[in-house]
Amino acid sequence: MKSYVLTGVLLVPILCISQNSLGAALSQEEQLGKIMYQDQDFSFNSTQSCQTCHHRTAGFADPTNARDPENTVVSTGANGFSLGGRNAPSAAYAGYSPPLEYDSTSGEWRGGLFWDGNADGRRLGDPLAEQAQGPPLNPVEMNMPDKESVVNVVRNSDYLALFYEVNGPGSLEDVDAAFDTIARNIATYERSRDLVRFSSRYDQDRLNGRERNGERLYLEKCSSCHVQDEIPGKGPLFTNYGYSNIGIPPNWLIYPGEDDLGLGVTVGESAQNGKFKVPTLRNVELSAPYGHNGYFPTLRDIVSFKNSRDSGNWPEPEVPENLSEDIGSLGLTESEIDDLVAFLMALTDQ
């Protein structure tokens, strides 16, 4: 029998990429974080690591889902049968998300990680480190029994000396502090050039004519949420770090019998029900399926939905209140949808 729990994502392993292909070598802390990101011993039966569900080949989302987005939309737990309740989002570029906070000017919440913002950054000051602490202890994901079992993985590892070199000789004595340190090390790696490259054809200013027309359409139709604000010296992230209910229908492959209220549960406000994090568009070509519940198998499917949600040809939203008015009737032609998708595919890191 499959068990369903609304979770963020599964942590799982990444392929070792040579530093020559990525430019500058990783720092010691980044190297340590990469080792732990790939360490399957952080799951109860040593079968999964962070990389398993956040792999380069899928834009640092789940490669199993990306291979069969019509039928496999959430990650399978370390026990081989438990399913998460949400589609694993990309871990790439996630380190730029600030702590969750309410913007009184816009009346919207911004920041935090997981689809519902529950890694809010309030405890560690870093949503990315808090996110890294979730999957190992989640019974549906990596299923470790407690924090000490996670810390013991490091205590008994062949990278113990590197851990002490990076974090100090007493860094594993206190379990709570050590668990926090492990998460911070992993987050440091997730902010490294392995995951944050800004190397797409867009960044290289190598768009063709169709892609440039798609960029124009993106600026007209999509940039209010997937904003093009620049990270100084880097490039845009194509997200406003905010939350939106775009009206995604329930996905009957995983529907648990009650509506997923998203941010509304995290902040305890009914006005936020049905809202989920606005993802970055970087590497979006690779990270199928799309939406918090993986309802859309292809990139073209979700763009078409945003274009025509209000036409009546789509199923009813899972959460019909608080629907975004920024999408639903964009007026794109089929050719323009193709151009917009072509632009989005040009955001894949090289």
Order of alpha helices (4+ residues) and beta strands (2+ residues): beta-alpha-alpha-alpha-alpha-beta-beta-beta-alpha-alpha-alpha-alpha-alpha-beta-beta-beta-alpha-beta-alpha-alpha
